[in-house]
Every structure is written in structure tokens, then in C-alpha cells.
Amino acid sequence: MAAELHVELVAADRSVWSGEATLVVARTTSGDIGVMPGHQPLLGVLESGPVTIRTSEGGTVVAAVHGGFLSFADNKLSLLAEIAELADEIDVQRAERALERAKSEANAAAERRAEVRLRAVTGS
């Protein structure tokens, strides 16, 4: 069996995803970071961006995360997000409308949220 780490992705209002993974990639204020089993302990501030989780079963889970913290120690990674939603929960048409509305209103924060949601779905 490959080395694993336990991952908990939690938003302010719910538990979003929990399980075993071989790799998690997230955006922090210091840049993108990949966490694998055996990584050095760390504490970081999450930036808005997609979080990619490579599951132990070989699948991939992607979530749009908007702010929060991550903590890793003893092969346990906690991602505590202000807002988080799995890519398969995102309504693409709604996110595209939100992006257009944010651009027309020159609302940079709303534009960033909509872009992150769309990136989580499309993988780009």
C-alpha cells in the first residue's frame, strides 16, 4: 500500500471532504504547495484557488476554496476554509453569470471567487 495522509477539508458551514490521499495541492500566501505523506509540519494561510486532492484510490477531488488555513502534522492535513465547494457541486452557468456580473460591476473580489469556481470545474 502506498503512503497516505489523512485529509479533512472543512468549510465554515460544513465538512466538505474527508479521506485518505497521496497528494494535496493548495494555494497559500507563499505560493502553491504540494503536501505528501511525511511532509514537514506546516501551518499556512490559504488563498482563493482550487485545491486538488489525489485520493488513495487513484481518483482526484477538486474543490474551490476561498480563504482559510491549512495545517499538517503526523500525516494529517486539515484545510479550514472560509468557503469551499467541490467541483461537482458547482453550477457552471451560475458561476459564468456571476463572473460577468462581477466584471460589469468592477467587483474584483466577486470576480476572483467566480474565476476560482470555474477553474475548479474546468481544471484550468
Secondary structure as the mmCIF struct_conf table of DSSP 4:
data_model
#
loop_
_struct_conf.conf_type_id
_struct_conf.id
_struct_conf.beg_label_comp_id
_struct_conf.beg_label_asym_id
_struct_conf.beg_label_seq_id
_struct_conf.end_label_comp_id
_struct_conf.end_label_asym_id
_struct_conf.end_label_seq_id
STRN STRN1 LEU A 5 ALA A 11
TURN_TY1_P TURN_TY1_P1 ALA A 12 ASP A 13
STRN STRN2 ARG A 14 THR A 28
TURN_TY1_P TURN_TY1_P2 THR A 29 SER A 30
STRN STRN3 GLY A 31 VAL A 35
TURN_TY1_P TURN_TY1_P3 PRO A 37 GLY A 38
HELX_LH_PP_P HELX_LH_PP_P1 HIS A 39 PRO A 41
STRN STRN4 LEU A 42 LEU A 46
HELX_LH_PP_P HELX_LH_PP_P2 GLU A 47 GLU A 47
BEND BEND1 SER A 48 SER A 48
STRN STRN5 GLY A 49 THR A 55
TURN_TY1_P TURN_TY1_P4 SER A 56 GLU A 57
BEND BEND2 GLY A 58 GLY A 58
STRN STRN6 THR A 60 ALA A 73
TURN_TY1_P TURN_TY1_P5 ASP A 74 ASN A 75
STRN STRN7 LYS A 76 LEU A 86
HELX_RH_3T_P HELX_RH_3T_P1 ALA A 87 GLU A 89
HELX_RH_AL_P HELX_RH_AL_P1 VAL A 92 SER A 104
TURN_TY1_P TURN_TY1_P6 GLU A 105 ALA A 106
HELX_RH_AL_P HELX_RH_AL_P2 ALA A 108 THR A 122
#
